[in-house]
Amino acid sequence: RLALSAVPKVAGFGNSNFAGLGLGANYAVTNDLFAIAEVTPTDNNDNAVIWSVGARKYFGDSPYSIDLYGTNAIGREGYGTNIGQNDARLALALRRAF
């Protein structure tokens, strides 16, 4: 019911490079509802700790799921996951598994 992860993250853009280590937990509340949390300490001096917390809901055998989460990351993928902002944001995302 519980999965833990440690994921190295590296991103670069122009003269900027960032590295971090994403530490996460994924807990199965039910067979189709998961609580997810991640904290990523980075070497970025501005907002050096990036975090997110949320839930993922699956729909039976459908390849689709919905995520509802809060985060201080400026982006969802790549470079933006290694940069934090002062304010948290709330997001709703539709995902498809392939």
C-alpha beads as a LAMMPS data file, in Angstrom:
LAMMPS data file: protein, C-alpha beads

98 atoms
97 bonds

1 atom types
1 bond types

-500.0 500.0 xlo xhi
-500.0 500.0 ylo yhi
-500.0 500.0 zlo zhi

Masses

1 110.0

Atoms # bond

1 1 1 0.000 0.000 0.000
2 1 1 2.978 2.309 0.454
3 1 1 5.682 3.069 -2.112
4 1 1 8.687 5.264 -1.398
5 1 1 10.901 6.814 -4.062
6 1 1 14.155 8.703 -4.432
7 1 1 14.624 10.290 -7.858
8 1 1 17.653 12.394 -8.870
9 1 1 16.666 15.478 -10.865
10 1 1 18.899 17.571 -13.102
11 1 1 17.774 20.441 -15.315
12 1 1 19.486 23.136 -17.323
13 1 1 18.489 26.164 -19.339
14 1 1 21.007 28.582 -20.810
15 1 1 23.657 29.241 -18.170
16 1 1 21.499 27.862 -15.341
17 1 1 21.765 24.306 -14.068
18 1 1 19.887 22.816 -11.150
19 1 1 20.099 19.479 -9.394
20 1 1 17.975 17.938 -6.688
21 1 1 16.798 14.714 -5.131
22 1 1 13.054 14.039 -5.187
23 1 1 11.923 12.077 -2.130
24 1 1 8.383 10.792 -2.481
25 1 1 5.693 8.679 -0.920
26 1 1 2.666 7.161 -2.629
27 1 1 0.002 5.620 -0.390
28 1 1 -2.938 3.565 -1.695
29 1 1 -5.953 4.765 0.294
30 1 1 -8.161 2.427 -1.773
31 1 1 -7.555 0.451 -4.987
32 1 1 -8.249 3.557 -7.087
33 1 1 -7.344 6.489 -4.814
34 1 1 -3.752 7.388 -3.942
35 1 1 -2.274 10.057 -1.673
36 1 1 0.996 11.383 -3.081
37 1 1 3.648 13.644 -1.539
38 1 1 7.109 14.702 -2.664
39 1 1 9.810 16.997 -1.365
40 1 1 12.855 17.890 -3.480
41 1 1 15.811 19.618 -1.873
42 1 1 17.764 21.393 -4.649
43 1 1 20.959 23.352 -5.090
44 1 1 18.882 26.339 -6.270
45 1 1 19.485 29.118 -3.714
46 1 1 16.171 30.969 -4.150
47 1 1 13.572 28.387 -3.128
48 1 1 15.765 25.422 -2.381
49 1 1 13.008 23.031 -1.277
50 1 1 10.336 22.137 -3.810
51 1 1 7.269 20.287 -2.524
52 1 1 3.972 18.875 -3.711
53 1 1 1.118 17.045 -2.056
54 1 1 -2.057 15.693 -3.604
55 1 1 -4.241 12.811 -4.641
56 1 1 -4.686 10.668 -7.762
57 1 1 -7.998 8.999 -8.657
58 1 1 -8.125 6.130 -11.171
59 1 1 -11.296 5.027 -12.953
60 1 1 -11.402 1.227 -13.011
61 1 1 -9.646 -0.198 -16.093
62 1 1 -9.638 3.165 -17.860
63 1 1 -6.199 4.530 -18.821
64 1 1 -7.257 7.910 -17.408
65 1 1 -6.784 9.356 -13.953
66 1 1 -7.228 12.760 -12.329
67 1 1 -4.657 14.481 -10.110
68 1 1 -5.466 17.239 -7.639
69 1 1 -2.395 18.694 -5.967
70 1 1 -0.745 21.706 -4.403
71 1 1 2.877 22.635 -5.103
72 1 1 5.385 25.433 -5.008
73 1 1 7.126 24.282 -8.237
74 1 1 6.841 26.668 -11.181
75 1 1 6.334 23.802 -13.654
76 1 1 5.108 20.247 -13.917
77 1 1 7.920 18.722 -15.994
78 1 1 11.665 19.146 -16.482
79 1 1 13.281 22.457 -15.568
80 1 1 10.197 23.815 -13.804
81 1 1 10.185 21.015 -11.226
82 1 1 13.535 22.223 -9.855
83 1 1 12.485 25.853 -9.303
84 1 1 10.136 26.926 -6.529
85 1 1 7.999 29.989 -6.132
86 1 1 7.004 31.833 -2.971
87 1 1 3.303 31.082 -3.355
88 1 1 1.773 27.638 -3.619
89 1 1 -0.528 26.821 -6.501
90 1 1 -3.352 24.330 -6.795
91 1 1 -3.622 22.221 -9.928
92 1 1 -6.038 19.741 -11.460
93 1 1 -4.644 17.467 -14.181
94 1 1 -6.082 14.746 -16.410
95 1 1 -3.533 11.968 -17.029
96 1 1 -3.502 9.103 -19.552
97 1 1 -1.385 5.988 -19.114
98 1 1 0.163 4.440 -22.228

Bonds

1 1 1 2
2 1 2 3
3 1 3 4
4 1 4 5
5 1 5 6
6 1 6 7
7 1 7 8
8 1 8 9
9 1 9 10
10 1 10 11
11 1 11 12
12 1 12 13
13 1 13 14
14 1 14 15
15 1 15 16
16 1 16 17
17 1 17 18
18 1 18 19
19 1 19 20
20 1 20 21
21 1 21 22
22 1 22 23
23 1 23 24
24 1 24 25
25 1 25 26
26 1 26 27
27 1 27 28
28 1 28 29
29 1 29 30
30 1 30 31
31 1 31 32
32 1 32 33
33 1 33 34
34 1 34 35
35 1 35 36
36 1 36 37
37 1 37 38
38 1 38 39
39 1 39 40
40 1 40 41
41 1 41 42
42 1 42 43
43 1 43 44
44 1 44 45
45 1 45 46
46 1 46 47
47 1 47 48
48 1 48 49
49 1 49 50
50 1 50 51
51 1 51 52
52 1 52 53
53 1 53 54
54 1 54 55
55 1 55 56
56 1 56 57
57 1 57 58
58 1 58 59
59 1 59 60
60 1 60 61
61 1 61 62
62 1 62 63
63 1 63 64
64 1 64 65
65 1 65 66
66 1 66 67
67 1 67 68
68 1 68 69
69 1 69 70
70 1 70 71
71 1 71 72
72 1 72 73
73 1 73 74
74 1 74 75
75 1 75 76
76 1 76 77
77 1 77 78
78 1 78 79
79 1 79 80
80 1 80 81
81 1 81 82
82 1 82 83
83 1 83 84
84 1 84 85
85 1 85 86
86 1 86 87
87 1 87 88
88 1 88 89
89 1 89 90
90 1 90 91
91 1 91 92
92 1 92 93
93 1 93 94
94 1 94 95
95 1 95 96
96 1 96 97
97 1 97 98
